[in-house]
Amino acid sequence: MPKPKVLATHELFDAARQILQEACDVEYWAKPELIPRDELLQRVRDKEGLVSLLTVRVGEELLRAAPKLRIVANVAVGFDNIDVPACTARGVVATNTPGVLDETTADFAWTLLMAAARRLGEGEALARSGNWKNWDLAQLVGTDVHGKTLGIVGFGRIGKAMARRARGFNMKVIYNSPKRAPEEVEKEFAAEYRELNALLAEADFVTLHMPLNEGTRGLFDMAKFSRMKPTAFLINTARGPVVDEAALVYALESGKIAGAGLDVYENEPFILPGLKRANVVLAPHMGSASLETRTKMAVIAAENTVAFFKGQKAPNMLNPDVVQPK
Ligand code: GLV
């Protein structure tokens, strides 16, 4: 029997390629630039599987162009790039990569938090510029992290990993999520529940860890920023569109908040010029970018694909209601 044809929109890592080749005939897009849309739609035409990056929009257009498609394996935990109901309607399985990037993403959210609080972006630019004249008592003074209050919005795996790290900084941890965590979980993470507005009024650092969906899109608007302390920072390693960026620029300009650390943007890779300010630390969506973790993400996407084609249940199915033919 010929192996099922799969398109990978990236060349992936060796470990993932080895798993895929076991059960699939894989065509890789190996160029450094993203696969152009028309190229993608053309190449996916005869494929039964797609291993795709989060930059690939999988909706009606792609599904129509790929009549043989049976599985889309996203190399990401977030899956707002995939129209899951549209996949389900066509019997296409969709999978993601949960669990492997929580600690790495939390590490990076802390990197941004600390860089923003301690003005590392400005300090680095000065150190490299050749214009650093002397040590000065009031030079690049930022704000302390230790002993402050961390407000975690979205208390899933990554949010909890944030809470665990906050202990070492002797911080008070408050959190908000659609569902309050059980008491023993709150105890384990030394985290207190707050209504969102109460959290915003109390936190010195507000860090976002919710998925992007219709309930969270644009959630952080002017009204939310107005609730925050003028000394507070916003950290976003979740998804750009949970924040209204124009409102964020205004909040930063008008001193409603003190600064921000951003890894994600409303229209990536475009970054609103108003965000390129001294009190904002900017990163190009790299929260999960350690070699260990990105390799694991690719491996999981490969494992989901191979399990599916071996007639097993893909371990990280987003639409378990899709019935797989035997
Ligand atoms: C990265 O942003 C991911 O969702 O895995």
Residues whose N, C-alpha, C, O or C-beta is under 5 A from the ligand:
A	BS01	GLV	V75 A76 V77 G78
